[in-house]
């Protein structure tokens, strides 16, 4: 009996030591991110991160539950109306860290951000700012684009330099007739010509299907509310496929959401990730912040299979269904819609119902296969923490030059002939597979979050404007793209320039 009590006592001591070792140390807990500088960095939803740290200076590696409280508030301009709270969300990444995001709906002055555990402030809290912080909708541009990218501490991007290499000196007076001849083909192509003049946006579109212009409108208007864009002109491809062939002369500078090995289209972040950035905490559910926190399972709780859902926009997607039927223990793949291969629905159907993208991460491995061009889900798959198995492709997005095979993802041959082999490898090498999955997620966290998307646009437009030789003049039949009405309802600092024509 004595030995039993001794054993129980040892177990109790070990348990208490374990509990104590995971007590949060508020002086060591780390808080960082762009959302701590709301007066400098205007985003649709500001965000920052919290890493729980214990008294042994060790970061927590699992979810400690609801342990932090965050309050964000600021004064009304000129002291009218007192202090105003801000809408705040705390999202658990289930690895001992949290994403906090918050949204402003008006101008606030001298903001404070309180991060607390129990009743104690964590290290650095309260975080205080001086001056005015603007909501995304506020039309209060400050400084020029050079100052803006410095405030955001934007990195330089090799992809931008590579894309602009063929376009050191651009004369649209000579290129305009070439562009009209090549790309003004309404039945097969849709493009828009944009001009930024005195920080206002003008456009004229050509083609039958120009609805996607709303995405370019939105990012240009958003940037021009934050800073004074340089006068510049661009032509934008609204279609899926890159259109400016590298073999064609003269090379035509066409901005596109997707590039390829045999074109010289200039990459912009895709409309999908740009929209999710602009509408974060608003009209979108899936974005690069939410995808990190909405999975139901940690790595060990996920099903050790590969998963895929999508439409039939490429032959290899049909092949994937065939592989899934041959190897159901390794792969769960089904089509959700038939459009390109409707006559083969009987063979590769029936269609599966759409499921929430967050449910994808019930599985350890995700398959990324091209659609008509690059599959724009790749950033979200990386961010979700599963191991991504990506098909080799001639198509690429703006960040592809930074991701490395066998470091951030597992490469799969174009014809999928080694996919099953790689799934088996992942099952038999769980630690290595997990390490790649974590590296992919870390890449997304460091390169594909909302601030990064704004930075890429800003750096690209800054470099692009330097190359334009002709004076920037509004072309005939262009229309003004107005700021939304609510953009002028904000209080702007007296030292901040407001676009007078919008008053």
N, C-alpha and C positions, 0 to 999 in steps of 0.2 A: 504493500500500500504506500509506504514511504517513497519507494522508487517511482510509483505512479504520480504522486504529488510533485516529486522532483522533476519528472518529465514534463508535467503540465506547467510547472513554474518556468522551466526553460522555454517552453513554447510561448508562454505569455510574455516573457521578457523579450524574446525575439520579435513577437508581434508588436509589442509596444515600441521597440527600437525601430521597426519598419515604419510604423505610423509616424513616429517622431521624425524619422529621416525624410519624410515627405511633407513635413510642415513647410508652408510657404514662407520664404524670407522676403518681406516686402522691400528690403533694402537691396536685394540682389536680383529680384525679378526685373526683367528687361522690357522696355516699351520703346518702339521705334516705328518709323514710317512717315510718309508724306502728309498724313492727316494731322500730324502734330504742328503743321505749319500752314494753317488755313488762310492766313493773310498773304502768303506767297504763292501757294499752289492751289489753284481753283480746279476742282474736279466735280463731275456730277454727283458723285458720292465720295466724300473723303474717307480714307481708311488708314488704320495703323495696326500694329501687331503687339501682342503681349506673349511673352514666354515665361511660364511659371518656373521659378527656381527655388530649390529647397535650401535648408540651412547649411547643407554641405556644399553649396554652390554648384549643385547638379541640376541640369534642366530636367523637368518632368518629361517622360517619354510616352505617357498614356494620358487619357482624358481624366482630369481631376474633377470634372463636373462644373457646376455653376458656382464659381468661386470669386469672380470679379464683378464689381459694379462700376459702371462708367456713366458719368454725367458730363454733358457738353452744353454750355450755354454762353451767351454773350449779351452785351447791352444793345438796345436799340440806338440807332444813330442819333447823336446830339442829346442822348439821355432821355428821349421821349419813350414812354411805355415801359421803362424798367428793363429787367433782365428777361431774356427769352430762352426757353429750353429748345433743344434740337432733337430731331428723331434719331435714335441710336439703335443699332443692332450689334449684338455680340454673338459671334459664330465660333463654335468649338471645332478645331481641326482634329481633335481626338488624338493628338500627339503631344499634349502638354502645352500647346500654343493656341492662341485665339486671334481671330480677325475682328476688329471693331470697325464698323463703318457708320457714317452718319451723314445726314443730308440737311443742307441749309435751304431755306425758302425765301430768304431776304438778306439784306445786308446786316451784318452784326459787327459790333465794335468791341475790342478788348476781350476776346474770347478766352474761356478757361476750359480745360479738359481735366476732369478728375478721374483717376483710375485707382480703385480701392479694393483691398481684400479685407473683409470684415469692416472694421471702422478705420483701418490704417491706409494711408496713401502709399502706393508703391513708389519705387525710386524715381525721382524727377517730378512726380505729381504733387500739386496741380501744375499742368503745363499751361503757361499763360502766353498770350500773344498781344501785341499792341497794334492799334490801327484797325483798318476795316477789312473784313472778310466777306467775300461776295458769293452769292449763290450762283449755280451754273447758268441760270437764266439771265443774270444781271449783265447788261450791256455797259460794262465799265472797263474798257481796255486800258492797260497800263504799259508804258514803255514800248520798246520795239521787240521784234522776234528774237534778236540776239540776247537781249536781257532776259526775256521769258525763258528761253532754253537754259540759260545759266541759273535762273532761280529754281528751275526744276532739277538742276544738276543732271541734265540729259547727257548720256554718253554719245560718242561718235559711233556711227554704224558703217562697217565695211561694205555692207550691201548697198548703201546709198552711193558710196564712192564708185563701186563697181557698176551700178546702174547708170550713173551719170558720165561715166568715162567716154562714151561715144558722143556726148553732147556738151562739149566745152564752151562753145559759142553758138547760141541758137538765135537765128533770125527768122521769126515767124512770117515776116513779109515775103520771104522766099519759100518757106515751107507750107504756108497756108494753102496754095493751089495744089501742092502734092498731097496734103492731107485730105482735101476735099475729093480729089480724084480717087484716092485709094479707099477712103473709109466712109464717104458719104454715099452709102449703098443701103437705102432704107429697108430693103427686104431681108438683108442678111447681117447688117451691122447697126449698132446704136452707139453714138458717141456724143459727148457734150464738150463744148468749148467754154471754159471759165476764164474770167478776168477779174482780178482783184485790183481795184483802183480806189485810193483814198480809204482803204479798209472797208470797202463795200464790195459785195459779191454780185457779179453779173454772169449770166450764162445764156447760151443758145445751144439747143440740142438738135441732133440729126438722127433720124432713124424711126422705125415703127414702134419700138418698145423702149421707151425712155423712162419708165417708172422708177428705175433704180437710181435716178438722179437725186432722189431724196436723201440718199446716204451721203453723197458728196456735199449736197447743200448743208446737211446737218453738221458735218465736221468743219467745213469752212466757216460757217456762221458761229459755231462754238469757239473756234480759235480767234475769230475777229472780235468776239466779246471779251476775250481775255487779254489780248495784246494787239498791237498795230502790225498787221501783216504787211510785208513789202508789196509794192505793185508788181504783179506778175500775171502770166497767162499760162494755162495748161489745157491740154486736150485729154479727156478721160474716156476710157473704154468701159461701157456699161455692161458688156457681155461677159460670159464665162471665160472664153478662150482668149489668151494673149494674141494680139493681131499684128504687131510690127515685126516682120521677119528680119533676122540678123543678116540674111543674104540680100535683102533689099537695099538699094541705094537711091537716093540718100536715106540714111537711117532716120526714122521718124520718131520723135519723143512722144510716146503715148503712155499715159499713166493707167495702170491696171491693178486689179486685186490679185491677179495670179500671173506669174512669169513662167517661162519654160526655157529649155536648153537651146532652142532654135529661134528665139525671139529676143528683141531688145526692149520689151515693155518695161517701164519703170514701176517697181513694186510699191504699192501702198498696202497697209494692213487691210485685210479683207473687210467687206461691208459687215460681215457677221460679227467679228470681234470688235469692230468700231461701234456698231450699233449697241452691243452689249455694254460697251464702255460708256457711251453717251446716255443710255437708259438704265444704268445701274441703280438699284433701289427705286425703280419706277415701273416701266412697262415690260421689262424682261425678267424672267425668273432665272434663266441660266446665264451666268457670267463667270469671269475668271476668278472671282472671289467666292461666289456661292458654290462653284463646283468643287472647291477644296473642302467644303464643310458639310455637304448634304449626303455624302455616302453613308449608308446604314452600317457598314462594317469596316473594321480595320483590316489590314492585310491578311492576318491569320484567320479572320472570319469570312473571307471571300471564297467563293467556289473556285477551285483550281482548274478552270476551263477558260477557253477563249470565247469571246462574245462579239457578235456583230448584228446590227439591224440597219436597214436602209433601203433605198429604192434601187431599181434595176438600171442604173445609169452607166454601167460598164459590164462587159462580158465576164470579167473576172469575178464580179459579184454573184453571178449565176454559178460560176465554178465553186465559189465559197459555199453556197448552199449544198452543192453536191458533196463537197468534203465533209460538211456537217452531218449529212445523212450517213456517210460511210464511217464517221468517227464521232458519234454522239457523246462519247465519254470524254472527248477532248475539245469539242467545238459546238457552240450553240449559235447558229447563223440562220437568219430568215429574212425574206424580203417583205417590206411593208407596203410597197406599191409597184405596179407595173405600168410603164409608159414607153420605154424604149424597146422592150421585147414582149409586147402584149401577146403576140402569137405563141409565146412559150410559157405562158402563165400556167397552163395545165401541167407542164413538166416541172416547173420550179416553184409553183404555189403549193398550197393556198397562201394568200397574204396573211401575215401576222398583224395584229393590232399594234399601233404605236404604244411605246411605253415611255415613262419618264426617263430622260437622259441620266438622271441620278441613279436609276436602277441598274444602269450598265455596270456600275461599280460594285454590284453584288458578285462580280467575277474578277479574278486576278489578272486576266489578260484581255486586252482589247485589240481587235484587228482594225487597222486603218487602211482602207483601199480607196483609190481614186474614184471620183464620180465622173462627171464630164471633164473636170480638171482635178486639181488637188482637192482632197476632201477637207473642207474647212473646219471639221470637228477636231482636227489634230491638237490644237492648243488645249481644248477642254479635256481630251483624253489624257494628255500629259498632266494637267492640273488635278485630275481626279485620283491620282495615286496608284492606278493599276499599271501593269507592264504593257507598253504599247508595242505591237508588232506591225511595223509599217511597210507597206508595199513600196518597192523601188519605183521611181517615177521620174519623168522628164519635167513634170510640173513642180512649181515651188512657190511658197509664200515668202513674205518679207524676212522671216526669221530662220528659214531653213539652213542658211549658211552657218548658223551657230550650233545647231543640234548635231550630235555625233552618234553614228551607229555603234551599238554595243556599249555606249556610255549612257545615253538618254533614252534609247529605244532599241528594239531588235529589228534589223532589216530583213525583209522577206522578198524573195525574187518576184519579178514582175508577173510570172505565170503561176505564182503561189506554190511552186513545186516543193519548196522546203518548209512550208508553213507548219505542217503536222510534225515534222522533225523538230522545229523550234518550240512548239508547244510541249512536246515530250521533254525537251531539254529543260524548259522552265520548270516543269513538274519535278524533275529529278535534281534540280539545282535551285532550290527555293531561296536560299540566302542570296545567291548571285542575281536571281531574277528580281528579288525585292530591292536589292541595291540599285539596279538599273531603274526600277520604277521610282524609287526615291530621288534618284538623280534627275529623272525626267520631270518630276513634280517640282523639285527645287529650281530647275531651269525655268519652268513656267512662272514660278513665284518671283524670279529675279528678272525676267525678260518680257513677260506677256500680261502684266497687270495694267490697269487703266492708265497710270502715269506713263508707263512704257509706250502705250499706244499713242498718247498725246505727244510724247517726246519724238517718236519716229516721224510723225507728220510734221512736227515743228522743224526738226533737223533737215528733213527732205526739202521742205519749202524754202528754208533759209539758203540751202546750197543751190537749189534750182533757180532762185531769183537772181543769183550772182551771174548766171550764164546767159541771161536774156539781154540781147544787144539792142533791139528796137525799143523806142519809147512805147510805153503801155497806154494804149488808147482803146476805149470801148468800141467794139465792132458794131456795125449796123445790125439791127434787129435783135440785139441782146436785150434781155430783161433783167431788171433788178431782182435779186433774191432777198426779200425783206427779212429782218429779224422778227421773231415772234413778238406779238403785242406786249406780252408780259415782260419782255426784256428791258423796257424803259420805265418800269414801275419801281425799280430799285433806287435806293439812295447811293450815289457815287461820290467818292471823295472829291473835294474841290480841285485837287491836283490831278485828278484823273480825267482824261479826255473822253468825251462822249460823242458819238457820231451824230452831228447836229441834224442831218437830213432825216433822221428817224424820229425827231421830236414831234 
